Amino acid sequence: MQRNPEELYELGPAAPDIADAPMLHYLEGFIDAGNAGRLLAEHLLSTLPHETVARFDADRLVDYRSRRPLMIYDNSHWESYDAPELALHLLRDQNDRPFLLLTGPEPDHEWKLFTDAVLDLTGRLGVGLAVGFLGIPAGMPHTRPLGVIAHGTRDDLISAHQRLPSRIQLPGSAAALLELRLGETARDALGFAVQVPHYLAQAVYPPAALALLGSVVTATGLGLPDEELREASDRTNEAIERQVAESAEVAELVRALEQQYDTAAETNGAPGAGLLGEGESMPTADELAAQFERFLAENQGRIDPPGPRTTEGPDT
């Protein structure tokens, strides 16, 4: 039986007039080193005016037993339930230009129907360029500029960005499938993957979100604020440098990665090029993780996401 994609989402009563507005998208659940994509999505929602224009049926798309929603128990009763929300938001940039942000948990079920629904919804709204973003672990040091790899439905969309000139097989994601389907229907879409030092892949790493923000601005021309991400990045880098200074072994590993990065940049002619694979002379992720285990454990709360700093926690 043919299923109707419109049954998977609910559009608000007044569809906005946003012809050709770009749509950003980040679905949480796939790889996202440094929490880069999540940080950027949260940053945009927390710093720009927005409203929800459509919601998807989370009960059909999310496996609750795999990703159990949080609930609050207070003394003698259940107080609240944090229901998952997969929604399309309308935001306005600093120049009052409209754009959309699709965000929420990556669907566990019905990927075909979900991507059909997104294509249907964005077609009804007249959405323009679609842009996805996330973080990927890479064999590079935190002391060098983060590379951002681009992919898209047309070569000219990514001509100004670094690309990965390889043919590889990877686990799929709903976001990647959405980009594929958009291309098959002759609609413009691209995605950005920021390279995060793999010893920081499990941490909250604002510099990666800041790098993604720059790529999104370049691709869309949107005027997006970056002050809070820059401040969070500075605090993060300061915390990392303190930890590196306390360990000669860690400092040596970072220097080895710096040498490999610089050599690769000279050889390939682009910063960060050739660093997705691990060469024989580069420390493995397990070796780096062992050295940075204490760092990650102690600084998970210190390397804070963008936004006002709280007065509670390890820094006080």
Buried (B, 14 or more C-beta within 10 A) or exposed (E): EEEEBEEBBEBEEEEBEBEEBBBBBBBBBBBBBBBBBBBBBBBBBBBBEBEEBBBBBBEBBBEEEEEEEEEEEEEEEEEEEEEBEBBBBBBBBEEEBBBBBBBBBBBBEBBEBBBBBBBBBBEEBEBBBBBBBBBBBBBBBBBBEBBBBBBBBEEEBBEEBBBBEEEEEEEEBBBBBBBEBBBEEEBBBBBBBBBBBBBBBBBBBBBBBBBBBBBBBBBBEBEBBBEBBBBBBEBBBEBBBEBBEEBEEBBEBBEBBBEBBEEBBEEEEEBBBBBBEBEEEBBEBEEBBEBBEEBBEEBEEBBBBBBEEEEEEEEE
